[in-house]
Amino acid sequence: MIGFDETPERLTCSRAGCRERATSRIEWRNPKIHTADRVKVWLACDEHVDFLREFLAARDFPLRVVAADAIGETDAIGETDAAGKADEAAQTDPADEIERQA
C-alpha cells in the first residue's frame, strides 16, 4: 500500500496481480452513480488494456483510452447514443473516441 507521502516510482497496470508498466490510461465513469465531471482512471499495460476496456464496455460505461503519459488532460467523457455516436457537445477533439459496446 502506498502511504500518503509516498510517490510510486512508475505507473503500474491496474489489472489484479499485474506489476507491468502502464502504457495506457482508461478513463471511465458509471453514469448511474457518477456525474459527468466524475471520471475514474485505470492504468493498463499493453497486455491488459483490451481486457480492462472490454470489462468496462460490457457494462455500458462511457470510456476512452489514452496514452498513460496524457495525465493532466481534462476533456470530458461524453455520453453516447444507442448507435454509439458520442454527444457532439462533450467532444472537444475529434480524435478522442468514446467507446461503448453495442
URFENWO-V54350 format. One record per residue. RES is the residue in one letter. SS is DSSP state (H for helix, E for strand, - for the rest). PSI is psi as a letter, one per 30 degrees, with the letter a starting at -180 (999 if undefined). NEAR is the number of other ideal C-beta (glycine too) atoms within 8 Angstrom. Layout:
res->(RES | RES)
ss->(SS | SS)
psi->(PSI | PSI)
near->(NEAR | NEAR)
This chain:
res->(M | I | G | F | D | E | T | P | E | R | L | T | C | S | R | A | G | C | R | E | R | A | T | S | R | I | E | W | R | N | P | K | I | H | T | A | D | R | V | K | V | W | L | A | C | D | E | H | V | D | F | L | R | E | F | L | A | A | R | D | F | P | L | R | V | V | A | A | D | A | I | G | E | T | D | A | I | G | E | T | D | A | A | G | K | A | D | E | A | A | Q | T | D | P | A | D | E | I | E | R | Q | A)
ss->(- | - | - | - | - | - | - | - | - | - | - | E | - | - | - | - | - | - | - | - | E | - | - | E | E | E | E | E | E | - | - | - | - | - | - | - | - | - | - | E | E | E | E | E | - | - | - | - | H | H | H | H | H | H | H | H | H | - | - | - | - | E | E | E | E | E | E | H | H | H | - | - | - | - | - | - | - | - | - | E | - | - | - | - | - | E | - | H | H | H | - | - | - | - | - | - | - | - | E | - | - | -)
psi->(k | k | l | e | g | k | k | k | e | l | k | l | k | f | k | k | f | k | g | l | k | k | f | l | k | j | k | l | l | j | f | f | f | k | l | f | f | j | k | l | k | k | k | k | l | e | e | f | e | e | e | e | e | e | e | e | e | f | g | h | k | k | l | l | k | l | k | f | g | g | k | f | k | g | k | l | j | l | l | l | a | f | f | g | k | k | k | e | f | f | k | f | k | f | f | k | k | k | k | k | k | 999)
near->(2 | 5 | 5 | 3 | 3 | 6 | 4 | 7 | 3 | 6 | 7 | 11 | 13 | 11 | 10 | 3 | 4 | 11 | 5 | 10 | 8 | 14 | 9 | 13 | 14 | 16 | 12 | 14 | 13 | 8 | 8 | 4 | 4 | 10 | 4 | 10 | 5 | 7 | 10 | 8 | 8 | 10 | 12 | 18 | 13 | 8 | 7 | 13 | 13 | 6 | 9 | 13 | 13 | 9 | 8 | 12 | 12 | 7 | 7 | 6 | 11 | 12 | 15 | 12 | 11 | 10 | 7 | 11 | 4 | 8 | 6 | 4 | 6 | 4 | 8 | 9 | 13 | 12 | 9 | 11 | 7 | 3 | 6 | 8 | 5 | 10 | 9 | 5 | 5 | 12 | 12 | 6 | 6 | 4 | 4 | 10 | 6 | 13 | 10 | 11 | 7 | 4)
